[in-house]
Every structure is written in structure tokens, then in C-alpha cells.
Amino acid sequence: MKFIETLKNVWKITELKDRIMLTLGLLLVYRFGAQVVLPGIDASQLGELASNTDQGILGLLNAFTGGAFANASVFALGIMPYISASIVVQLMGIAIPYLQKLQKDGASGQKKITQITRWLTIAICLVQAPGYLASLPALGIPTSAFLLGTGTMFYVSSVIILVTGCVFAMWLGEKITDKGIGNGISLLIMVGIIARMPASFVQNFASRVEGGGNGGLMMVLIELVIWFVIILLSIMLVMGVRKIAVQYARRTASGGYEKNVFGSRQFLPLKLNASGVMPIIFAQAIMFVPTLIGKGLGEGPVGQWLQTNFNDFFGLWYNIVFGLLIIVFTYFYTAITVPTNKMADDLKRSGGFIPGIRPGTETSEYLDKIMSQITLPGSIFLAMIAVFPAVVVKLMGVQDGWALFFGGTSLLIMVGVAIDTMQQVNSYLLNKHYDGLMKTGKNRKAIA
């Protein structure tokens, strides 16, 4: 089979094989650490914690950490503090001139930005770690599970371990990026999500087959078909681009005279979803606010309504507001991450132009107009995929844990990371004159 032959070709490339083995080894270390419980906590009494963190926002957070959150693990904070720090630094780069200067300084500036992100990650961990420890009793861990009590010594040692665990996970991600294959941070999140998939599917399967009247095997088959369709749609969203024709001028000498000759036409790809999963992450962070406001208003009708409707991760009002926020944040994040002015300047400096559009300001305005046009359907599509888990829960009775894989951040991260990793493997194969993973055709042969 063609696919088996391609896999064999992967192992013929020594550098690629070493990178894949290193990546798998570091991911195995991360998964092992997610099972190591914090010292001083009885691992046999964590059952209620696992059940209380299996749904809603906590269920999503637990999925991102690969179950480490529910295990009271040394990796309970996962890699999310680093993601939060990266987002903060990126947003601060808009308003702080020093960070703007670093972004323009190339490799040296990026190195300093990375150091700032790391220190900010530690600061975020120092805030989140005590909050996580303080929430453990409320999440279901009985007092008897704390073998050494919950005194100062337990808190200090556990905070140090949780911060160290996050920093170690960050180091693993950076090592995978540098020495392995794929984006390390994204791979750590994806592996954590995938680790939760078998248990979620088995739980949903058992509820269908053993529940009686829940649809049985036929309903499970329908769910799998819908799941594969959503995956295909997510791939279309991640891969979708609008190609803008670009013409480059080249200079040649002919008969002792130089003249401008039009070069070959190329394309500038503008992604349909240039913001990735960041709008969903931003929107989910904001969705905590209505519940907090409801708690602040107390037992009044408005406070009760906010708590009732926005505590339900799969509720109607939650997902209406959630979808609208995703559309808004998609425009916002695309505007700050797709520098149309810089793209226009780069085209002008390299002798490129869009046919029919003047270089410079008009090119920038044209690119901005195109981005606005493709961002609208992209943002609506992204919002639909994000709220689809609620649809399958309410209309099809899918279990909450399994429903998270029908859309939202979990599915988009899995699809995006898988495509990115396959593209990197593909580039190695094509450089060595082998068929790639993502296309079929005749083997390329090295030219002697």
C-alpha cells in the first residue's frame, strides 16, 4: 500500500527518524508526569475530584491538561499558563513600544520576547497554583486525603512543585520544537486532549448500548459519521485560503541595456481563519464574567438568571453569547496578527505588486478589504464549530465528555496540530525525493 510505503520512507531518513523518536519520548515523559500525584495527597481518594471536573469549563480545562487537573498531578496546571503568557505578551506588543521594537529586531528581539514570556509564565503560575490548591477541597477531595494536612508546609511545597511542573512542561515543548518534529507546545496540548478521548468514547458508548432506548449501536454509528464530517469541515476551515495574484518584476541585461521584464505570477495566500483557535480561547475567558456578575448580584432575579444560564456550558444563552464573542474576537485578533501594511511594504520592496492595484497604500487597503470579506464567513464558520458540542448534547443526547470532541477548541487544536506536523514530515520526504504524506504520485528520484 502507498501509505505503508510512505511510512517506510520516513524511517529511511535518519534525521527525521531521530526527531520523531525524540518527540515521542518527550511526549511520553509528559504523559507520565500527568499521572504523578502531588506529594501529601492520597491518590486513592481522588474519585470525586475526577467526577466533578468531567463537565463544563473544568472538563475542558481537564482535557487540555490530559487529566492532570483531575489527578491533582504535578502537571495539574499543564501548559496553559505559558499559553496565557504568550497571549498577554502578544497583546501588549500592540501598546508597548519596547515590545514593538523587539518584534522588529528579528532573532535577537524574539529571544528577548521568549524570556519575557517565560518569566510571565512563572508569575501566572504563582497566582494559579495557590488558587488550584485552595479549590481542591471544594472540588471533592476529602480532608482525609491530605496525608500531611493543609498547613503552610503543604501549600509552599505544592506551589513550588506545580510551578516547576509547568516550567518543565514548557521546557519539554520548546525542546520538541527545536529538536523534534512539530510545534512542541501545541503537541503537548493535543496529546493531553487525545488522552481523554478513549475514556470519553467508552463512557458515551456504554450509555448508548446499556442505557436501553438511547439509540444503541446505530446511534453510535451516526455519531461517528457526524464526527468525521465535522473533522473534514474543520480541516477545510484550517486549510482554506484566498489566493491573491501577485506579479513580480525582474531585471535582465540584454544587448548591454537593462529593461524591466515581468516575472512569473505568484500568489499571496490569505487564510480564511487567520486567527486559529485564539478567538475561542478569548471568548471562553470572557464567559466567566457573567457568572461572576451573577454571584455578585446575589439572590436577586438577575443574579439567579445569570448564574443559571451561564453556568451551563451547553446552555442556549451561553452558546449564543459565546458564538457572538467568537465572531467579534476573530475580527479583533485577525486585525492585530495580519499586518496588511507590512505585507504591502514587503511586496513593494521586493518589486511585487497586485495587478490593477498601485503599490503602497492602495495595496494595503485592498488586502485589508479582502481580509475583512473572508474573515466574516470564516468567523461564522468558526463560531458554528465552537458551539456544535452543545448542539449534539441537546439534540442527540451525547455525553458531555465525548461532545467536546465534536467541535470547539479541542477539535480545532487536534486538526491544526496534526496538519502542521504532517506538513513538516512532508517537507522532509519531498526534500529527500520521496512521496509526501499529503499527496500521492510517483516517487521523486534524485538527480545525479
C-alpha positions in Angstrom: 0.0 0.0 0.0 1.1 3.6 -0.7 0.7 4.7 2.9 2.8 1.8 4.2 5.5 2.6 1.7 5.5 6.2 2.7 5.9 5.2 6.4 8.9 3.1 5.4 10.4 6.0 3.6 10.1 8.1 6.8 12.3 5.6 8.7 14.9 5.7 5.9 15.6 9.4 6.7 17.9 9.3 9.8 17.4 12.9 10.8 13.6 12.6 10.6 13.5 9.3 12.4 15.6 10.7 15.2 13.3 13.7 15.5 10.2 11.6 15.6 11.7 9.3 18.3 12.8 12.3 20.4 9.3 13.8 20.1 7.6 10.6 21.1 10.0 10.1 24.0 9.4 13.6 25.4 5.6 13.3 25.0 5.8 10.0 26.9 7.6 11.9 29.8 4.9 14.5 29.8 2.1 11.8 30.0 4.0 10.0 32.8 4.2 13.2 34.8 0.5 13.8 34.4 -0.1 10.7 36.4 2.2 11.6 39.3 0.1 12.9 42.2 1.3 15.8 44.4 3.1 14.6 47.5 0.9 14.6 50.6 -2.3 13.7 48.7 -3.8 10.2 48.8 -4.3 9.1 45.2 -7.0 6.6 46.1 -9.3 9.3 47.2 -9.4 11.4 44.0 -12.6 9.8 42.6 -14.9 12.6 43.4 -12.4 15.2 42.1 -12.4 13.4 38.7 -16.2 13.3 38.5 -16.6 16.9 39.4 -14.1 18.0 36.8 -15.6 15.9 34.0 -18.0 18.5 32.7 -18.3 22.2 31.7 -15.4 24.6 31.9 -13.5 22.4 34.3 -13.9 19.4 31.9 -12.4 21.5 29.1 -9.5 22.5 31.3 -9.0 18.9 32.4 -9.0 17.9 28.8 -6.2 20.4 28.0 -4.1 19.0 30.8 -4.7 15.4 29.7 -6.4 14.5 33.0 -3.6 16.0 35.1 -6.0 18.6 36.6 -8.3 15.8 37.9 -5.4 13.8 39.1 -4.0 16.6 41.4 -0.8 15.9 39.4 2.5 17.7 39.4 1.5 18.9 35.9 -2.0 20.0 37.0 -1.5 23.5 35.6 -0.5 22.0 32.3 1.0 24.3 29.7 -1.9 26.7 29.9 0.0 29.4 31.9 2.5 29.6 29.1 -0.3 30.0 26.6 -1.8 32.7 28.7 1.6 34.5 29.0 2.1 34.3 25.2 -1.3 35.8 24.6 -0.6 38.6 27.1 2.8 39.4 25.6 1.3 39.4 22.1 -1.5 41.8 23.0 0.9 44.0 25.0 3.0 44.3 21.8 0.3 46.5 20.3 0.5 49.1 23.0 4.1 48.9 24.4 6.7 50.5 22.2 9.5 48.4 23.7 7.8 45.2 22.7 7.1 46.6 19.3 10.8 47.3 18.9 11.7 43.8 20.0 9.2 42.3 17.4 11.1 44.2 14.6 14.6 43.2 15.8 14.5 39.7 14.3 16.0 36.7 16.1 17.6 38.8 18.9 14.3 40.5 19.6 12.4 37.2 19.5 14.8 35.7 22.0 14.1 38.6 24.5 10.4 38.2 23.9 10.7 34.5 24.7 12.5 35.3 28.0 9.8 37.8 28.9 7.1 35.2 28.2 8.9 32.6 30.4 9.1 35.0 33.4 5.4 36.0 32.9 4.6 32.3 32.8 6.2 31.8 36.3 4.3 34.8 37.6 1.0 33.4 36.3 1.8 30.0 37.9 2.4 31.7 41.3 -1.1 33.1 41.1 -2.8 30.0 39.7 -1.1 27.3 41.9 -2.4 28.6 45.3 -5.9 29.0 43.7 -5.8 25.4 42.4 -4.7 24.1 45.8 -7.4 26.1 47.7 -10.1 24.8 45.3 -9.3 21.1 45.8 -11.5 20.6 48.9 -14.4 22.3 47.2 -13.9 20.1 44.1 -14.4 16.9 46.1 -11.1 15.9 47.8 -11.9 14.9 51.4 -9.9 16.2 54.3 -8.6 12.6 55.0 -6.9 12.7 51.5 -4.4 15.3 52.7 -2.0 13.0 54.5 0.2 15.8 55.8 -2.6 18.3 56.4 -3.2 21.5 54.6 -0.8 23.7 56.5 1.8 26.1 55.3 4.3 23.4 54.5 1.9 21.6 52.2 1.0 24.8 50.4 4.6 26.1 50.0 5.9 22.7 48.7 2.9 22.1 46.4 3.2 25.6 44.9 6.9 25.0 44.2 6.1 21.6 42.6 3.2 23.0 40.5 5.3 25.9 39.2 8.2 23.6 38.5 5.9 21.2 36.7 4.6 23.9 34.4 8.2 25.2 33.7 9.3 21.6 33.0 6.3 21.2 30.6 7.3 24.5 28.9 10.9 23.2 28.5 9.6 19.9 27.0 7.5 21.9 24.5 10.5 24.1 23.5 12.8 21.0 23.1 10.2 19.3 20.9 10.0 22.4 18.7 13.9 22.8 18.5 15.0 19.1 18.3 11.8 17.2 17.4 9.0 17.5 14.9 6.1 19.8 15.0 5.2 22.6 17.4 6.0 21.3 20.9 3.6 23.4 22.9 0.7 22.5 20.6 1.7 18.8 20.6 1.6 18.7 24.4 -1.9 20.2 24.4 -3.0 17.8 21.6 -1.6 14.7 23.4 -3.5 15.7 26.5 -6.7 16.1 24.6 -6.3 12.8 22.8 -5.5 11.0 26.1 -9.1 11.8 27.2 -10.7 10.6 24.0 -10.8 6.8 24.6 -12.4 7.1 28.1 -14.9 9.7 26.8 -15.9 7.5 23.9 -16.3 4.4 26.1 -18.5 6.3 28.5 -20.7 7.5 25.7 -20.7 4.0 24.1 -21.8 2.4 27.4 -24.6 5.0 27.9 -26.0 4.2 24.4 -25.7 0.4 24.5 -26.5 -0.3 28.1 -29.0 2.6 28.7 -31.8 1.0 26.7 -33.8 3.3 24.5 -30.8 5.6 23.8 -30.3 4.5 20.2 -27.9 1.6 20.7 -25.2 0.8 18.2 -27.0 2.6 15.3 -26.8 5.9 17.3 -23.1 5.4 18.0 -22.5 4.9 14.2 -24.4 8.0 13.4 -22.4 10.0 16.0 -19.1 8.7 14.4 -20.3 9.7 10.9 -21.1 13.2 12.2 -17.8 13.4 14.0 -15.9 12.6 10.8 -17.9 15.2 8.9 -17.0 17.8 11.5 -13.4 16.9 11.3 -13.5 17.3 7.5 -15.1 20.7 7.9 -12.5 21.7 10.5 -9.8 20.7 8.0 -11.4 22.9 5.4 -11.5 25.8 7.9 -7.8 25.4 8.8 -6.6 24.9 5.2 -8.9 27.4 3.5 -7.1 30.3 1.8 -7.9 33.1 -0.6 -5.1 33.4 -3.2 -4.3 36.9 -4.3 -2.4 37.1 -7.6 1.0 38.9 -7.3 3.2 39.9 -10.1 7.0 40.4 -9.6 9.3 42.4 -11.9 12.8 41.2 -12.7 15.6 42.9 -14.4 17.7 41.4 -17.1 20.6 42.6 -19.2 20.1 42.4 -23.0 22.5 43.8 -25.5 24.1 46.0 -22.9 20.8 47.6 -21.9 18.7 46.8 -18.8 15.0 46.7 -19.1 12.1 45.6 -16.8 10.7 42.2 -17.7 7.6 40.8 -15.9 8.4 37.7 -13.9 6.2 34.8 -13.3 2.9 35.3 -11.5 2.7 34.1 -7.9 0.0 34.1 -5.2 -0.3 35.6 -1.8 -2.3 33.2 0.4 -4.7 34.9 2.9 -6.1 32.3 5.3 -9.8 32.0 5.8 -9.2 31.6 9.6 -6.0 33.5 10.2 -6.7 33.7 14.0 -6.7 29.9 14.6 -8.3 28.9 17.9 -7.4 32.1 19.8 -10.9 33.7 19.4 -12.4 30.7 21.1 -9.9 30.9 24.0 -10.6 34.6 24.4 -14.3 34.1 24.3 -14.2 31.3 26.9 -12.2 33.5 29.2 -14.8 36.2 28.9 -17.6 33.8 29.5 -16.6 33.5 33.2 -17.6 37.1 33.7 -21.5 36.7 33.6 -21.3 34.0 36.3 -19.1 36.2 38.5 -21.5 39.1 38.0 -24.4 36.9 38.9 -22.7 35.8 42.1 -22.0 39.4 42.9 -25.7 40.3 42.5 -26.7 37.6 44.9 -30.1 36.0 45.1 -32.0 38.6 43.0 -33.7 37.6 39.8 -31.0 39.0 37.6 -28.2 37.3 39.6 -30.0 33.9 39.6 -30.7 34.2 35.8 -27.0 34.9 35.1 -25.8 32.0 37.3 -28.4 29.6 35.9 -27.9 30.3 32.2 -24.1 30.9 32.1 -23.0 28.1 34.4 -24.4 25.6 31.8 -21.6 25.1 29.3 -24.1 23.6 26.8 -26.9 26.0 27.5 -28.7 28.2 24.9 -27.8 31.6 26.2 -24.2 30.6 27.0 -23.6 29.5 23.4 -25.4 32.4 21.8 -23.2 34.9 23.6 -20.2 32.6 23.1 -20.7 32.4 19.3 -21.1 36.2 19.0 -17.9 36.8 21.1 -16.0 34.4 18.8 -17.1 36.4 15.7 -16.0 39.7 17.4 -12.7 38.3 18.6 -11.9 36.8 15.2 -12.0 40.2 13.7 -10.0 41.7 16.5 -7.3 39.0 16.5 -7.1 39.0 12.7 -6.6 42.7 12.7 -3.6 42.6 15.1 -2.0 39.4 13.7 -2.3 40.0 9.9 -0.2 43.2 9.2 -1.6 44.2 5.8 0.6 47.4 5.9 3.8 45.3 6.4 2.7 42.9 3.7 2.2 45.8 1.2 5.5 47.3 2.1 7.3 43.9 1.7 5.7 43.5 -1.7 6.8 47.0 -2.8 10.4 46.4 -1.6 10.6 43.1 -3.4 9.3 44.5 -6.6 6.0 42.8 -6.4 2.5 44.2 -7.0 -1.1 43.1 -7.3 -2.3 43.6 -10.9 -4.5 46.6 -11.2 -3.6 47.9 -7.7 -1.0 50.5 -7.1 1.8 49.5 -4.7 1.9 51.0 -1.2 -1.2 52.4 0.5 -3.7 51.2 -2.2 -2.3 47.6 -1.9 -2.6 47.8 1.9 -6.2 48.9 1.7 -7.0 46.2 -0.9 -5.5 43.5 1.3 -7.4 44.8 4.3 -10.7 44.8 2.3 -10.1 41.2 1.2 -9.3 40.1 4.8 -12.5 41.7 6.1 -14.5 39.9 3.4 -13.1 36.4 4.1 -13.0 36.9 7.9 -16.8 37.2 8.1 -17.6 33.7 6.7 -14.5 32.3 8.5 -15.6 33.7 11.9 -19.2 32.5 11.4 -17.9 29.0 10.5 -15.5 29.1 13.5 -18.4 30.0 15.8 -20.6 27.2 14.4 -17.9 24.6 15.0 -17.3 26.0 18.5 -20.9 25.7 19.6 -21.6 22.4 17.9 -20.8 20.4 21.1 -23.8 22.0 22.7 -25.9 21.0 19.6 -25.0 17.3 19.9 -25.6 17.3 23.6 -29.1 18.9 23.4 -30.4 17.3 20.2 -28.7 13.9 20.3 -28.0 13.3 24.0 -24.3 12.8 23.5 -22.3 12.5 26.8 -20.6 15.8 27.8 -17.1 14.5 27.7 -17.5 12.9 24.2 -19.3 16.0 23.0 -16.2 18.2 23.5 -14.6 16.3 20.6 -17.4 17.4 18.2 -16.0 20.9 17.9 -14.6 23.8 19.8 -11.0 24.3 20.9 -10.3 20.6 21.3 -11.1 19.5 17.8 -9.5 22.5 16.1 -6.3 22.1 18.1 -6.2 18.4 17.1 -6.8 19.2 13.4 -4.4 22.2 13.3 -1.5 20.4 15.1 -2.0 17.2 13.0 -1.9 19.2 9.8 1.2 21.3 10.9 3.1 18.1 11.9 2.2 16.3 8.7 3.4 19.3 6.7 6.8 19.2 8.4 7.2 15.5 7.8 6.1 16.0 4.3 8.8 18.6 3.7 11.5 16.1 4.8 10.1 13.5 2.5 10.0 15.8 -0.5 13.5 17.1 0.1 14.7 13.5 0.0 12.8 12.9 -3.2 10.1 10.6 -1.7 6.4 10.9 -1.9 4.9 13.1 0.8 2.2 12.2 3.3 -0.3 14.7 1.9 -0.1 13.9 -1.8 0.1 10.9 -4.0 2.1 10.4 -7.1 5.3 9.0 -8.5 8.4 8.9 -6.3 10.8 11.6 -7.0 14.2 10.4 -7.9 17.4 12.2 -7.0 19.1 13.8 -10.0 22.6 12.6 -10.2 
